Amino acid sequence: MKQDLKKFIMRGNILDLAVAFILGASFNSVVQSLVKNMLTPIISAIGGQPNFANYYFSINHSKFLYGDFVNSLISFIIIVLALFFLIVQPLNKLIAYSKKHKTPIESTDKKCPECLSVIAKAATRCAFCGIKLINDDVV
């Protein structure tokens, strides 16, 4: 069981997933800091309050803090846009480019005109029905 666990952890896709998770968490903290310390102060300066996170509205003496939600929403939008423009679109272009410039693989097989079995292209006689072939013609 210990060997199976070790084999499972050492597989490439598990390690790739772990690295991607750590990078994503780091990227998230950078974006959160950007939004909290740079973007929302600009937005709150327009609104007239110095601390955007303290925005709220009240209904029946209950406070509904929506400033942190707006911070999180802006962070989410920035992360989605960054992932789309920095990862998804370049990867889609790379895949389209590789499909467009793919050289077709020439087949080494052909079909027997008599029995329609797949035989080697260089064959002069069908291995299945035994007819003699010359330049894809039956003799």
LOLUMPA-596302 format. One record per residue (C-alpha): x, y, z. Coordinates in steps of 0.001 Angstrom, whole numbers, padded with zeros to 6 digits, always signed. Layout:
LOLUMPA-596302
XYZ;...
END
This chain:
LOLUMPA-596302
+000000+000000+000000;+002882+002345+000790;+004419+001678-002634;+001104+002368-004364;+000779+005673-002516;+004335+006621-003460;+003694+005701-007107;+000469+007735-007094;+002162+010820-005649;+005154+010620-007974;+003060+010508-011139;+003646+013564-013291;+000097+014879-013336;-000157+014957-009524;+003048+016983-009265;+001897+019296-012053;-001397+019806-010250;+000396+020613-006985;+002639+023172-008689;-000340+024722-010475;-002246+024958-007194;+000650+026694-005436;+001148+029112-008326;-002583+029820-008435;-002673+030576-004723;+000307+032897-005091;-001255+034620-008078;-004492+035010-006123;-002697+036752-003247;-000955+039119-005675;-004260+039989-007363;-005988+040414-003986;-003266+042839-002933;-003514+044727-006225;-007265+045112-005867;-007245+045944-002155;-004281+048335-002176;-004400+049907-005635;-007718+049582-007462;-010318+049929-004743;-008712+053074-003277;-009084+054663-006713;-012713+053552-006887;-013405+054674-003308;-011748+058054-003976;-014382+058577-006638;-017042+057580-004097;-015576+059849-001422;-014759+057283+001271;-011130+056378+001990;-011806+052731+002886;-013773+050866+000237;-014020+047704+002343;-016227+049506+004870;-019026+050268+002395;-022345+049054+003698;-026066+049618+003593;-028516+048971+006380;-032031+047610+006540;-033865+047635+009890;-030637+048404+011799;-028793+045493+010151;-025546+046303+008333;-024839+044636+005014;-021123+045045+004236;-020695+044871+000483;-017233+046466+000149;-015306+043209+000692;-017650+041455-001708;-016892+044072-004369;-013155+043630-003663;-013505+039870-004152;-015588+040332-007278;-013002+042665-008828;-010245+040186-007909;-012177+037343-009494;-012703+039307-012711;-009001+040204-012905;-007979+036566-012343;-010415+035328-014992;-009206+037912-017507;-005556+037160-016756;-006081+033410-017136;-008034+033896-020345;-005581+036262-022016;-002336+034780-020678;-003112+031051-020778;-006295+030071-022625;-005976+032212-025747;-002252+031535-026363;-002832+027818-025819;-005775+027804-028264;-003653+029633-030854;-000814+027164-030349;-003161+024197-030788;-004705+025743-033920;-001236+026455-035322;-000053+022909-034681;-003171+021443-036325;-002794+023739-039319;+000864+022876-039895;+000579+019173-039245;+001954+017093-042103;-000300+014210-043025;+001171+010781-042426;+001307+008771-045613;-000384+005435-045291;+001707+002292-045723;-001393+000185-046359;-003894-000233-049157;-007055-002238-049708;-007209-005265-051907;-009600-004433-054778;-010984-007974-054714;-011634-008775-051026;-011155-005282-049534;-008669-006561-046932;-005945-004217-045736;-002568-005216-047160;+000860-003607-047402;+001217-000962-050109;+004216-002731-051644;+002449-006121-051781;+002156-007794-055177;-000243-010492-053985;-003107-010286-051484;-002379-012344-048375;-006086-013041-047850;-007568-013899-051235;-004338-014627-053143;-004973-012492-056244;-001985-010976-057988;-001731-007166-057817;+000217-004887-060140;+000014-001121-059467;-003291-001464-057588;-004833-003424-060460;-005943-007036-060400;-004197-009280-062895;
END
